[in-house]
Structures are given as structure tokens and as C-alpha cells.
């Protein structure tokens, strides 16, 4: 018998998928700070996976974590979109693909 330790946040259906493969998943439910810390760690993990693969599937995983963080903070997608649009109005988006090279004072 071998045991592989993960200690990370997983999607809701992963325990069933593991059990269907004939293995046993030992899980616990996170809450509060532990859950938010786990979401932040998952965000970093998914970002790294996207950066390495440039895969749309990994980008979707990244967005799923963002949605979970918003839900944990009781922020609706509509509220989030309003914040995003306000930032676009104030600072712009990235449509012009501008790179800031230098700022010269004086």
C-alpha cells in the first residue's frame, strides 16, 4: 500500500473520481482562513500551470479559482464586473499592448 500526500484544495468531484479508480481519498472540509489560504495557494498553482502550458484549459482553471475567491468574499460576478469596468474606465485595458520602458523625471 502506498500513500501520496497532497494537502491541497481540490474540485468537488475529485473524491468520487479517486474512489472510482479503486483508491481511497482522505479529505477534510476547509473553512475560514484555511479555505482562503488554500484558494490563494490554488490560484498560484493554477497560474504556474497556465504559464508553463499556455493552455486555455489551465486558464479556465485559474478563472474557476477566481470565482471561488469571489464567492468566499460574497462578491457577485456582477459586482466584480463593475469593479473591472471601472478600472478599465480609469486606467484603460490592455488592448493597445503597451509596454512601459522608462519614465524620465524632468
Biopython code that builds the backbone (N, CA, C, O; Angstrom):
import numpy as np
from Bio.PDB.StructureBuilder import StructureBuilder

atoms = [
    (1, "UNK", "N", (0.847, -1.186, 0.000)),
    (1, "UNK", "CA", (0.000, 0.000, 0.000)),
    (1, "UNK", "C", (0.890, 1.246, 0.000)),
    (1, "UNK", "O", (1.807, 1.364, 0.813)),
    (2, "UNK", "N", (0.611, 2.164, -0.913)),
    (2, "UNK", "CA", (1.356, 3.424, -0.940)),
    (2, "UNK", "C", (0.400, 4.579, -0.673)),
    (2, "UNK", "O", (-0.788, 4.519, -0.993)),
    (3, "UNK", "N", (0.945, 5.615, -0.085)),
    (3, "UNK", "CA", (0.162, 6.803, 0.242)),
    (3, "UNK", "C", (0.844, 8.004, -0.401)),
    (3, "UNK", "O", (2.048, 8.205, -0.243)),
    (4, "UNK", "N", (0.066, 8.797, -1.124)),
    (4, "UNK", "CA", (0.582, 10.035, -1.705)),
    (4, "UNK", "C", (-0.121, 11.192, -0.998)),
    (4, "UNK", "O", (-1.350, 11.258, -0.988)),
    (5, "UNK", "N", (0.649, 12.097, -0.412)),
    (5, "UNK", "CA", (0.111, 13.218, 0.358)),
    (5, "UNK", "C", (0.032, 14.452, -0.541)),
    (5, "UNK", "O", (0.994, 14.791, -1.230)),
    (6, "UNK", "N", (-1.120, 15.117, -0.528)),
    (6, "UNK", "CA", (-1.326, 16.311, -1.348)),
    (6, "UNK", "C", (-1.516, 17.576, -0.511)),
    (6, "UNK", "O", (-0.858, 18.585, -0.764)),
    (7, "UNK", "N", (-2.404, 17.535, 0.479)),
    (7, "UNK", "CA", (-2.707, 18.704, 1.309)),
    (7, "UNK", "C", (-2.987, 19.945, 0.474)),
    (7, "UNK", "O", (-2.379, 20.994, 0.686)),
    (8, "UNK", "N", (-3.911, 19.821, -0.480)),
    (8, "UNK", "CA", (-4.259, 20.972, -1.310)),
    (8, "UNK", "C", (-5.755, 20.955, -1.609)),
    (8, "UNK", "O", (-6.420, 19.924, -1.507)),
    (9, "UNK", "N", (-6.253, 22.113, -1.975)),
    (9, "UNK", "CA", (-7.653, 22.269, -2.341)),
    (9, "UNK", "C", (-7.926, 21.540, -3.649)),
    (9, "UNK", "O", (-7.138, 21.613, -4.592)),
    (10, "UNK", "N", (-9.054, 20.835, -3.692)),
    (10, "UNK", "CA", (-9.425, 20.089, -4.899)),
    (10, "UNK", "C", (-10.838, 20.455, -5.323)),
    (10, "UNK", "O", (-11.626, 20.976, -4.533)),
    (11, "UNK", "N", (-11.143, 20.174, -6.575)),
    (11, "UNK", "CA", (-12.504, 20.378, -7.078)),
    (11, "UNK", "C", (-13.458, 19.381, -6.416)),
    (11, "UNK", "O", (-13.038, 18.323, -5.949)),
    (12, "UNK", "N", (-14.735, 19.729, -6.383)),
    (12, "UNK", "CA", (-15.747, 18.978, -5.647)),
    (12, "UNK", "C", (-15.892, 17.515, -6.054)),
    (12, "UNK", "O", (-16.202, 16.675, -5.209)),
    (13, "UNK", "N", (-15.679, 17.198, -7.308)),
    (13, "UNK", "CA", (-15.911, 15.826, -7.776)),
    (13, "UNK", "C", (-14.667, 14.934, -7.724)),
    (13, "UNK", "O", (-14.742, 13.754, -8.066)),
    (14, "UNK", "N", (-13.540, 15.478, -7.307)),
    (14, "UNK", "CA", (-12.293, 14.706, -7.279)),
    (14, "UNK", "C", (-12.372, 13.495, -6.344)),
    (14, "UNK", "O", (-11.882, 12.430, -6.718)),
    (15, "UNK", "N", (-12.969, 13.603, -5.138)),
    (15, "UNK", "CA", (-13.045, 12.404, -4.289)),
    (15, "UNK", "C", (-13.765, 11.232, -4.969)),
    (15, "UNK", "O", (-13.323, 10.089, -4.849)),
    (16, "UNK", "N", (-14.865, 11.500, -5.679)),
    (16, "UNK", "CA", (-15.583, 10.432, -6.384)),
    (16, "UNK", "C", (-14.735, 9.854, -7.507)),
    (16, "UNK", "O", (-14.735, 8.643, -7.726)),
    (17, "UNK", "N", (-14.023, 10.699, -8.211)),
    (17, "UNK", "CA", (-13.162, 10.232, -9.302)),
    (17, "UNK", "C", (-12.065, 9.326, -8.748)),
    (17, "UNK", "O", (-11.747, 8.298, -9.345)),
    (18, "UNK", "N", (-11.490, 9.704, -7.613)),
    (18, "UNK", "CA", (-10.455, 8.880, -6.982)),
    (18, "UNK", "C", (-11.032, 7.533, -6.567)),
    (18, "UNK", "O", (-10.425, 6.491, -6.813)),
    (19, "UNK", "N", (-12.206, 7.553, -5.936)),
    (19, "UNK", "CA", (-12.827, 6.310, -5.480)),
    (19, "UNK", "C", (-13.225, 5.415, -6.643)),
    (19, "UNK", "O", (-13.142, 4.191, -6.536)),
    (20, "UNK", "N", (-13.656, 6.005, -7.752)),
    (20, "UNK", "CA", (-13.999, 5.208, -8.937)),
    (20, "UNK", "C", (-12.778, 4.508, -9.515)),
    (20, "UNK", "O", (-12.906, 3.511, -10.225)),
    (21, "UNK", "N", (-11.597, 5.031, -9.212)),
    (21, "UNK", "CA", (-10.372, 4.397, -9.699)),
    (21, "UNK", "C", (-9.877, 3.312, -8.741)),
    (21, "UNK", "O", (-8.807, 2.737, -8.940)),
    (22, "UNK", "N", (-10.671, 3.037, -7.695)),
    (22, "UNK", "CA", (-10.323, 1.980, -6.757)),
    (22, "UNK", "C", (-9.435, 2.419, -5.614)),
    (22, "UNK", "O", (-8.920, 1.580, -4.876)),
    (23, "UNK", "N", (-9.247, 3.705, -5.454)),
    (23, "UNK", "CA", (-8.408, 4.233, -4.376)),
    (23, "UNK", "C", (-9.289, 4.918, -3.343)),
    (23, "UNK", "O", (-10.477, 5.139, -3.579)),
    (24, "UNK", "N", (-8.710, 5.249, -2.209)),
    (24, "UNK", "CA", (-9.444, 5.921, -1.142)),
    (24, "UNK", "C", (-8.901, 7.333, -0.965)),
    (24, "UNK", "O", (-7.691, 7.529, -0.844)),
    (25, "UNK", "N", (-9.792, 8.310, -0.950)),
    (25, "UNK", "CA", (-9.402, 9.705, -0.746)),
    (25, "UNK", "C", (-9.687, 10.090, 0.702)),
    (25, "UNK", "O", (-10.817, 9.950, 1.169)),
    (26, "UNK", "N", (-8.695, 10.563, 1.397)),
    (26, "UNK", "CA", (-8.871, 11.086, 2.752)),
    (26, "UNK", "C", (-8.979, 12.603, 2.606)),
    (26, "UNK", "O", (-8.034, 13.269, 2.183)),
    (27, "UNK", "N", (-10.142, 13.130, 2.961)),
    (27, "UNK", "CA", (-10.393, 14.559, 2.769)),
    (27, "UNK", "C", (-10.868, 15.202, 4.061)),
    (27, "UNK", "O", (-11.282, 14.511, 4.992)),
    (28, "UNK", "N", (-10.809, 16.495, 4.113)),
    (28, "UNK", "CA", (-11.425, 17.280, 5.178)),
    (28, "UNK", "C", (-11.986, 18.539, 4.538)),
    (28, "UNK", "O", (-11.534, 18.959, 3.472)),
    (29, "UNK", "N", (-12.953, 19.126, 5.181)),
    (29, "UNK", "CA", (-13.558, 20.345, 4.658)),
    (29, "UNK", "C", (-12.866, 21.555, 5.282)),
    (29, "UNK", "O", (-12.768, 21.661, 6.505)),
    (30, "UNK", "N", (-12.399, 22.445, 4.452)),
    (30, "UNK", "CA", (-11.732, 23.662, 4.925)),
    (30, "UNK", "C", (-12.770, 24.749, 5.164)),
    (30, "UNK", "O", (-13.841, 24.744, 4.557)),
    (31, "UNK", "N", (-12.448, 25.663, 6.039)),
    (31, "UNK", "CA", (-13.334, 26.806, 6.255)),
    (31, "UNK", "C", (-12.504, 27.993, 6.722)),
    (31, "UNK", "O", (-11.346, 27.850, 7.115)),
    (32, "UNK", "N", (-13.115, 29.154, 6.671)),
    (32, "UNK", "CA", (-12.471, 30.360, 7.174)),
    (32, "UNK", "C", (-11.143, 30.664, 6.509)),
    (32, "UNK", "O", (-11.008, 30.587, 5.288)),
    (33, "UNK", "N", (-10.166, 31.011, 7.334)),
    (33, "UNK", "CA", (-8.841, 31.394, 6.850)),
    (33, "UNK", "C", (-8.164, 30.241, 6.120)),
    (33, "UNK", "O", (-7.475, 30.459, 5.124)),
    (34, "UNK", "N", (-8.354, 29.020, 6.604)),
    (34, "UNK", "CA", (-7.741, 27.866, 5.946)),
    (34, "UNK", "C", (-8.238, 27.740, 4.504)),
    (34, "UNK", "O", (-7.458, 27.440, 3.600)),
    (35, "UNK", "N", (-9.537, 27.970, 4.290)),
    (35, "UNK", "CA", (-10.102, 27.887, 2.947)),
    (35, "UNK", "C", (-9.537, 28.987, 2.054)),
    (35, "UNK", "O", (-9.126, 28.718, 0.925)),
    (36, "UNK", "N", (-9.513, 30.224, 2.552)),
    (36, "UNK", "CA", (-8.986, 31.329, 1.743)),
    (36, "UNK", "C", (-7.499, 31.128, 1.447)),
    (36, "UNK", "O", (-7.049, 31.386, 0.330)),
    (37, "UNK", "N", (-6.740, 30.673, 2.436)),
    (37, "UNK", "CA", (-5.319, 30.373, 2.204)),
    (37, "UNK", "C", (-5.164, 29.290, 1.140)),
    (37, "UNK", "O", (-4.273, 29.364, 0.294)),
    (38, "UNK", "N", (-6.039, 28.284, 1.191)),
    (38, "UNK", "CA", (-5.998, 27.197, 0.202)),
    (38, "UNK", "C", (-6.361, 27.704, -1.187)),
    (38, "UNK", "O", (-5.763, 27.287, -2.178)),
    (39, "UNK", "N", (-7.335, 28.600, -1.260)),
    (39, "UNK", "CA", (-7.695, 29.204, -2.546)),
    (39, "UNK", "C", (-6.526, 30.013, -3.108)),
    (39, "UNK", "O", (-6.239, 29.948, -4.303)),
    (40, "UNK", "N", (-5.863, 30.762, -2.256)),
    (40, "UNK", "CA", (-4.722, 31.563, -2.713)),
    (40, "UNK", "C", (-3.588, 30.672, -3.203)),
    (40, "UNK", "O", (-2.937, 30.985, -4.200)),
    (41, "UNK", "N", (-3.348, 29.564, -2.506)),
    (41, "UNK", "CA", (-2.320, 28.614, -2.947)),
    (41, "UNK", "C", (-2.720, 27.988, -4.280)),
    (41, "UNK", "O", (-1.880, 27.807, -5.161)),
    (42, "UNK", "N", (-4.009, 27.658, -4.426)),
    (42, "UNK", "CA", (-4.506, 27.070, -5.675)),
    (42, "UNK", "C", (-4.393, 28.086, -6.812)),
    (42, "UNK", "O", (-4.070, 27.714, -7.940)),
    (43, "UNK", "N", (-4.652, 29.351, -6.533)),
    (43, "UNK", "CA", (-4.520, 30.408, -7.541)),
    (43, "UNK", "C", (-3.087, 30.458, -8.065)),
    (43, "UNK", "O", (-2.858, 30.546, -9.271)),
    (44, "UNK", "N", (-2.142, 30.401, -7.155)),
    (44, "UNK", "CA", (-0.731, 30.401, -7.539)),
    (44, "UNK", "C", (-0.385, 29.153, -8.351)),
    (44, "UNK", "O", (0.321, 29.238, -9.356)),
    (45, "UNK", "N", (-0.883, 27.994, -7.913)),
    (45, "UNK", "CA", (-0.638, 26.730, -8.625)),
    (45, "UNK", "C", (-1.194, 26.785, -10.046)),
    (45, "UNK", "O", (-0.512, 26.417, -11.002)),
    (46, "UNK", "N", (-2.432, 27.246, -10.176)),
    (46, "UNK", "CA", (-3.069, 27.296, -11.495)),
    (46, "UNK", "C", (-2.392, 28.325, -12.398)),
    (46, "UNK", "O", (-2.269, 28.105, -13.603)),
    (47, "UNK", "N", (-1.953, 29.444, -11.826)),
    (47, "UNK", "CA", (-1.226, 30.437, -12.617)),
    (47, "UNK", "C", (0.064, 29.833, -13.162)),
    (47, "UNK", "O", (0.389, 30.008, -14.336)),
    (48, "UNK", "N", (0.795, 29.124, -12.310)),
    (48, "UNK", "CA", (2.043, 28.498, -12.749)),
    (48, "UNK", "C", (1.774, 27.478, -13.858)),
    (48, "UNK", "O", (2.510, 27.417, -14.844)),
    (49, "UNK", "N", (0.712, 26.677, -13.691)),
    (49, "UNK", "CA", (0.367, 25.688, -14.720)),
    (49, "UNK", "C", (0.013, 26.366, -16.039)),
    (49, "UNK", "O", (0.393, 25.887, -17.108)),
    (50, "UNK", "N", (-0.719, 27.487, -15.967)),
    (50, "UNK", "CA", (-1.052, 28.213, -17.193)),
    (50, "UNK", "C", (0.210, 28.785, -17.844)),
    (50, "UNK", "O", (0.392, 28.670, -19.056)),
    (51, "UNK", "N", (1.074, 29.399, -17.043)),
    (51, "UNK", "CA", (2.290, 29.999, -17.596)),
    (51, "UNK", "C", (3.166, 28.959, -18.285)),
    (51, "UNK", "O", (3.799, 29.246, -19.301)),
    (52, "UNK", "N", (3.198, 27.754, -17.731)),
    (52, "UNK", "CA", (4.012, 26.690, -18.325)),
    (52, "UNK", "C", (3.389, 26.125, -19.597)),
    (52, "UNK", "O", (4.105, 25.783, -20.539)),
    (53, "UNK", "N", (2.055, 26.024, -19.632)),
    (53, "UNK", "CA", (1.392, 25.345, -20.752)),
    (53, "UNK", "C", (0.766, 26.290, -21.775)),
    (53, "UNK", "O", (0.614, 25.928, -22.942)),
    (54, "UNK", "N", (0.401, 27.502, -21.343)),
    (54, "UNK", "CA", (-0.344, 28.452, -22.178)),
    (54, "UNK", "C", (-1.670, 27.852, -22.656)),
    (54, "UNK", "O", (-2.210, 28.273, -23.679)),
    (55, "UNK", "N", (-2.185, 26.883, -21.928)),
    (55, "UNK", "CA", (-3.400, 26.159, -22.308)),
    (55, "UNK", "C", (-4.652, 26.900, -21.845)),
    (55, "UNK", "O", (-4.700, 27.423, -20.732)),
    (56, "UNK", "N", (-5.652, 26.939, -22.703)),
    (56, "UNK", "CA", (-6.932, 27.564, -22.361)),
    (56, "UNK", "C", (-7.590, 26.814, -21.207)),
    (56, "UNK", "O", (-8.267, 27.430, -20.383)),
    (57, "UNK", "N", (-7.405, 25.498, -21.133)),
    (57, "UNK", "CA", (-7.963, 24.709, -20.035)),
    (57, "UNK", "C", (-7.376, 25.162, -18.697)),
    (57, "UNK", "O", (-8.097, 25.258, -17.704)),
    (58, "UNK", "N", (-6.089, 25.436, -18.671)),
    (58, "UNK", "CA", (-5.455, 25.918, -17.435)),
    (58, "UNK", "C", (-5.933, 27.329, -17.106)),
    (58, "UNK", "O", (-6.095, 27.668, -15.934)),
    (59, "UNK", "N", (-6.159, 28.146, -18.116)),
    (59, "UNK", "CA", (-6.696, 29.482, -17.895)),
    (59, "UNK", "C", (-8.103, 29.386, -17.304)),
    (59, "UNK", "O", (-8.464, 30.172, -16.427)),
    (60, "UNK", "N", (-8.897, 28.424, -17.781)),
    (60, "UNK", "CA", (-10.238, 28.201, -17.228)),
    (60, "UNK", "C", (-10.150, 27.774, -15.763)),
    (60, "UNK", "O", (-10.968, 28.193, -14.944)),
    (61, "UNK", "N", (-9.160, 26.941, -15.431)),
    (61, "UNK", "CA", (-8.956, 26.540, -14.033)),
    (61, "UNK", "C", (-8.630, 27.757, -13.174)),
    (61, "UNK", "O", (-9.122, 27.881, -12.053)),
    (62, "UNK", "N", (-7.810, 28.640, -13.693)),
    (62, "UNK", "CA", (-7.434, 29.860, -12.986)),
    (62, "UNK", "C", (-8.670, 30.719, -12.709)),
    (62, "UNK", "O", (-8.845, 31.227, -11.602)),
    (63, "UNK", "N", (-9.512, 30.875, -13.712)),
    (63, "UNK", "CA", (-10.734, 31.670, -13.557)),
    (63, "UNK", "C", (-11.680, 31.009, -12.558)),
    (63, "UNK", "O", (-12.351, 31.703, -11.793)),
    (64, "UNK", "N", (-11.743, 29.683, -12.554)),
    (64, "UNK", "CA", (-12.594, 28.969, -11.593)),
    (64, "UNK", "C", (-12.171, 29.284, -10.161)),
    (64, "UNK", "O", (-13.018, 29.445, -9.282)),
    (65, "UNK", "N", (-10.872, 29.370, -9.929)),
    (65, "UNK", "CA", (-10.379, 29.722, -8.594)),
    (65, "UNK", "C", (-10.755, 31.167, -8.265)),
    (65, "UNK", "O", (-11.142, 31.459, -7.133)),
    (66, "UNK", "N", (-10.646, 32.065, -9.231)),
    (66, "UNK", "CA", (-11.056, 33.459, -9.012)),
    (66, "UNK", "C", (-12.533, 33.503, -8.627)),
    (66, "UNK", "O", (-12.906, 34.219, -7.698)),
    (67, "UNK", "N", (-13.372, 32.750, -9.325)),
    (67, "UNK", "CA", (-14.800, 32.703, -8.987)),
    (67, "UNK", "C", (-15.014, 32.210, -7.563)),
    (67, "UNK", "O", (-15.866, 32.738, -6.849)),
    (68, "UNK", "N", (-14.251, 31.204, -7.141)),
    (68, "UNK", "CA", (-14.384, 30.672, -5.777)),
    (68, "UNK", "C", (-13.959, 31.716, -4.742)),
    (68, "UNK", "O", (-14.570, 31.820, -3.678)),
    (69, "UNK", "N", (-12.920, 32.482, -5.051)),
    (69, "UNK", "CA", (-12.481, 33.544, -4.140)),
    (69, "UNK", "C", (-13.565, 34.614, -4.027)),
    (69, "UNK", "O", (-13.870, 35.083, -2.930)),
    (70, "UNK", "N", (-14.140, 34.996, -5.157)),
    (70, "UNK", "CA", (-15.229, 35.976, -5.137)),
    (70, "UNK", "C", (-16.391, 35.471, -4.298)),
    (70, "UNK", "O", (-16.952, 36.218, -3.497)),
    (71, "UNK", "N", (-16.754, 34.206, -4.478)),
    (71, "UNK", "CA", (-17.847, 33.609, -3.710)),
    (71, "UNK", "C", (-17.524, 33.634, -2.217)),
    (71, "UNK", "O", (-18.386, 33.955, -1.399)),
    (72, "UNK", "N", (-16.289, 33.297, -1.862)),
    (72, "UNK", "CA", (-15.881, 33.298, -0.457)),
    (72, "UNK", "C", (-15.958, 34.696, 0.143)),
    (72, "UNK", "O", (-16.230, 34.850, 1.333)),
    (73, "UNK", "N", (-15.719, 35.714, -0.680)),
    (73, "UNK", "CA", (-15.764, 37.101, -0.216)),
    (73, "UNK", "C", (-17.154, 37.726, -0.397)),
    (73, "UNK", "O", (-17.341, 38.924, -0.186)),
    (74, "UNK", "N", (-18.124, 36.890, -0.792)),
    (74, "UNK", "CA", (-19.506, 37.341, -1.012)),
    (74, "UNK", "C", (-19.594, 38.476, -2.029)),
    (74, "UNK", "O", (-20.346, 39.434, -1.850)),
    (75, "UNK", "N", (-18.819, 38.350, -3.089)),
    (75, "UNK", "CA", (-18.847, 39.326, -4.179)),
    (75, "UNK", "C", (-19.423, 38.631, -5.409)),
    (75, "UNK", "O", (-18.899, 37.610, -5.854)),
    (76, "UNK", "N", (-20.492, 39.182, -5.949)),
    (76, "UNK", "CA", (-21.125, 38.572, -7.120)),
    (76, "UNK", "C", (-20.292, 38.844, -8.369)),
    (76, "UNK", "O", (-19.460, 39.751, -8.398)),
    (77, "UNK", "N", (-20.536, 38.040, -9.394)),
    (77, "UNK", "CA", (-19.857, 38.270, -10.671)),
    (77, "UNK", "C", (-20.221, 39.641, -11.232)),
    (77, "UNK", "O", (-19.396, 40.294, -11.871)),
    (78, "UNK", "N", (-21.456, 40.076, -10.992)),
    (78, "UNK", "CA", (-21.887, 41.391, -11.463)),
    (78, "UNK", "C", (-21.101, 42.501, -10.757)),
    (78, "UNK", "O", (-20.662, 43.457, -11.395)),
    (79, "UNK", "N", (-20.924, 42.368, -9.435)),
    (79, "UNK", "CA", (-20.142, 43.363, -8.693)),
    (79, "UNK", "C", (-18.697, 43.378, -9.186)),
    (79, "UNK", "O", (-18.101, 44.438, -9.378)),
    (80, "UNK", "N", (-18.151, 42.190, -9.384)),
    (80, "UNK", "CA", (-16.772, 42.062, -9.849)),
    (80, "UNK", "C", (-16.610, 42.705, -11.225)),
    (80, "UNK", "O", (-15.631, 43.406, -11.480)),
    (81, "UNK", "N", (-17.566, 42.463, -12.095)),
    (81, "UNK", "CA", (-17.513, 43.029, -13.446)),
    (81, "UNK", "C", (-17.608, 44.557, -13.397)),
    (81, "UNK", "O", (-16.953, 45.242, -14.183)),
    (82, "UNK", "N", (-18.413, 45.089, -12.488)),
    (82, "UNK", "CA", (-18.484, 46.549, -12.330)),
    (82, "UNK", "C", (-17.139, 47.116, -11.889)),
    (82, "UNK", "O", (-16.705, 48.153, -12.390)),
    (83, "UNK", "N", (-16.486, 46.443, -10.959)),
    (83, "UNK", "CA", (-15.162, 46.876, -10.499)),
    (83, "UNK", "C", (-14.171, 46.825, -11.657)),
    (83, "UNK", "O", (-13.389, 47.754, -11.858)),
    (84, "UNK", "N", (-14.210, 45.728, -12.419)),
    (84, "UNK", "CA", (-13.312, 45.580, -13.565)),
    (84, "UNK", "C", (-13.535, 46.705, -14.576)),
    (84, "UNK", "O", (-12.579, 47.312, -15.059)),
    (85, "UNK", "N", (-14.804, 46.978, -14.892)),
    (85, "UNK", "CA", (-15.124, 48.022, -15.873)),
    (85, "UNK", "C", (-14.716, 49.404, -15.379)),
    (85, "UNK", "O", (-14.270, 50.241, -16.164)),
    (86, "UNK", "N", (-14.868, 49.645, -14.080)),
    (86, "UNK", "CA", (-14.456, 50.927, -13.508)),
    (86, "UNK", "C", (-12.945, 51.107, -13.665)),
    (86, "UNK", "O", (-12.477, 52.194, -14.003)),
    (87, "UNK", "N", (-12.189, 50.043, -13.421)),
    (87, "UNK", "CA", (-10.734, 50.123, -13.596)),
    (87, "UNK", "C", (-10.374, 50.369, -15.058)),
    (87, "UNK", "O", (-9.444, 51.121, -15.352)),
    (88, "UNK", "N", (-11.103, 49.742, -15.970)),
    (88, "UNK", "CA", (-10.862, 49.967, -17.401)),
    (88, "UNK", "C", (-11.125, 51.430, -17.740)),
    (88, "UNK", "O", (-10.365, 52.051, -18.482)),
    (89, "UNK", "N", (-12.204, 51.970, -17.192)),
    (89, "UNK", "CA", (-12.540, 53.366, -17.467)),
    (89, "UNK", "C", (-11.465, 54.309, -16.919)),
    (89, "UNK", "O", (-11.092, 55.280, -17.578)),
    (90, "UNK", "N", (-10.969, 54.020, -15.715)),
    (90, "UNK", "CA", (-9.987, 54.895, -15.073)),
    (90, "UNK", "C", (-8.574, 54.715, -15.628)),
    (90, "UNK", "O", (-7.849, 55.692, -15.815)),
    (91, "UNK", "N", (-8.182, 53.461, -15.892)),
    (91, "UNK", "CA", (-6.797, 53.159, -16.239)),
    (91, "UNK", "C", (-6.617, 52.563, -17.629)),
    (91, "UNK", "O", (-5.498, 52.451, -18.129)),
    (92, "UNK", "N", (-7.736, 52.183, -18.249)),
    (92, "UNK", "CA", (-7.657, 51.524, -19.545)),
    (92, "UNK", "C", (-7.581, 50.014, -19.389)),
    (92, "UNK", "O", (-7.605, 49.483, -18.278)),
    (93, "UNK", "N", (-7.487, 49.337, -20.526)),
    (93, "UNK", "CA", (-7.376, 47.875, -20.537)),
    (93, "UNK", "C", (-5.975, 47.537, -21.056)),
    (93, "UNK", "O", (-5.016, 48.250, -20.763)),
    (94, "UNK", "N", (-5.860, 46.477, -21.808)),
    (94, "UNK", "CA", (-4.567, 46.087, -22.391)),
    (94, "UNK", "C", (-4.683, 45.916, -23.903)),
    (94, "UNK", "O", (-3.870, 45.226, -24.519)),
    (95, "UNK", "N", (-5.690, 46.541, -24.496)),
    (95, "UNK", "CA", (-5.953, 46.378, -25.924)),
    (95, "UNK", "C", (-4.845, 46.942, -26.803)),
    (95, "UNK", "O", (-4.576, 46.414, -27.882)),
    (96, "UNK", "N", (-4.202, 48.011, -26.346)),
    (96, "UNK", "CA", (-3.164, 48.645, -27.163)),
    (96, "UNK", "C", (-1.796, 47.990, -27.003)),
    (96, "UNK", "O", (-0.840, 48.377, -27.674)),
    (97, "UNK", "N", (-1.698, 47.000, -26.119)),
    (97, "UNK", "CA", (-0.471, 46.193, -25.949)),
    (97, "UNK", "C", (0.752, 47.050, -25.628)),
    (97, "UNK", "O", (1.840, 46.809, -26.152)),
    (98, "UNK", "N", (0.569, 48.048, -24.770)),
    (98, "UNK", "CA", (1.638, 48.985, -24.433)),
    (98, "UNK", "C", (2.586, 48.400, -23.393)),
    (98, "UNK", "O", (2.146, 47.797, -22.415)),
    (99, "UNK", "N", (3.885, 48.578, -23.607)),
    (99, "UNK", "CA", (4.914, 48.205, -22.639)),
    (99, "UNK", "C", (5.588, 49.481, -22.155)),
    (99, "UNK", "O", (6.096, 50.252, -22.969)),
    (100, "UNK", "N", (5.604, 49.714, -20.860)),
    (100, "UNK", "CA", (6.281, 50.886, -20.304)),
    (100, "UNK", "C", (7.766, 50.571, -20.194)),
    (100, "UNK", "O", (8.161, 49.672, -19.452)),
    (101, "UNK", "N", (8.572, 51.298, -20.921)),
    (101, "UNK", "CA", (10.016, 51.059, -20.931)),
    (101, "UNK", "C", (10.721, 51.884, -19.858)),
    (101, "UNK", "O", (11.537, 51.357, -19.102)),
    (102, "UNK", "N", (10.408, 53.173, -19.791)),
    (102, "UNK", "CA", (11.077, 54.063, -18.844)),
    (102, "UNK", "C", (10.163, 55.229, -18.523)),
    (102, "UNK", "O", (9.241, 55.542, -19.277)),
    (103, "UNK", "N", (10.430, 55.866, -17.397)),
    (103, "UNK", "CA", (9.806, 57.139, -17.049)),
    (103, "UNK", "C", (10.947, 58.084, -16.704)),
    (103, "UNK", "O", (11.740, 57.812, -15.802)),
    (104, "UNK", "N", (11.025, 59.189, -17.425)),
    (104, "UNK", "CA", (12.098, 60.157, -17.212)),
    (104, "UNK", "C", (11.539, 61.311, -16.402)),
    (104, "UNK", "O", (10.538, 61.918, -16.783)),
    (105, "UNK", "N", (12.179, 61.613, -15.295)),
    (105, "UNK", "CA", (11.750, 62.706, -14.425)),
    (105, "UNK", "C", (12.477, 63.981, -14.839)),
    (105, "UNK", "O", (13.707, 64.044, -14.823)),
    (106, "UNK", "N", (11.697, 64.995, -15.210)),
    (106, "UNK", "CA", (12.281, 66.290, -15.534)),
    (106, "UNK", "C", (12.656, 66.360, -16.929)),
    (106, "UNK", "O", (13.166, 67.386, -17.380)),
]
sb = StructureBuilder()
sb.init_structure("model")
sb.init_model(0)
sb.init_chain("A")
sb.init_seg("    ")
for serial, (resi, resn, name, xyz) in enumerate(atoms, 1):
    if name == "N":
        sb.init_residue(resn, " ", resi, " ")
    sb.init_atom(name, np.array(xyz, "f"), 0.0, 1.0, " ", f" {name:<3s}", serial, name[0])
structure = sb.get_structure()
